[in-house]
Amino acid sequence: MAKPRDVHRQTTLLFSSVMVLLGVAMIVRTVVAGASGLAIGLLLGVLFIAAGAGRIYLALRPGRSREKS
């Protein structure tokens, strides 16, 4: 059986990946619709990608202790 910490980490990675994919989809949909400049869809897409990528980075960064003493 998986440890609760491992389940939490895997769930975080899953939802963070979904956030990145949603951000890409927002950008693509906004560009296809013909938006120009700083459209709200572009801004939100970039923010979703940044948030998801940041969470993935924090979950996977090396040197962080995974086990508490």
DABEL-V897989 format. One record per residue. N is the residue number from 1. RES is the residue in one small letter. SS is DSSP state (helix for helix, strand for strand, loop for the rest). Layout:
n/res/ss
N/RES/SS
N/RES/SS
//
This chain:
n/res/ss
1/m/loop
2/a/loop
3/k/loop
4/p/helix
5/r/helix
6/d/helix
7/v/helix
8/h/helix
9/r/helix
10/q/helix
11/t/helix
12/t/helix
13/l/helix
14/l/helix
15/f/helix
16/s/helix
17/s/helix
18/v/helix
19/m/helix
20/v/helix
21/l/helix
22/l/helix
23/g/helix
24/v/helix
25/a/helix
26/m/helix
27/i/helix
28/v/helix
29/r/helix
30/t/helix
31/v/helix
32/v/helix
33/a/loop
34/g/loop
35/a/loop
36/s/loop
37/g/loop
38/l/loop
39/a/loop
40/i/helix
41/g/helix
42/l/helix
43/l/helix
44/l/helix
45/g/helix
46/v/helix
47/l/helix
48/f/helix
49/i/helix
50/a/helix
51/a/helix
52/g/helix
53/a/helix
54/g/helix
55/r/helix
56/i/helix
57/y/helix
58/l/helix
59/a/helix
60/l/helix
61/r/loop
62/p/loop
63/g/loop
64/r/loop
65/s/loop
66/r/loop
67/e/loop
68/k/loop
69/s/loop
//
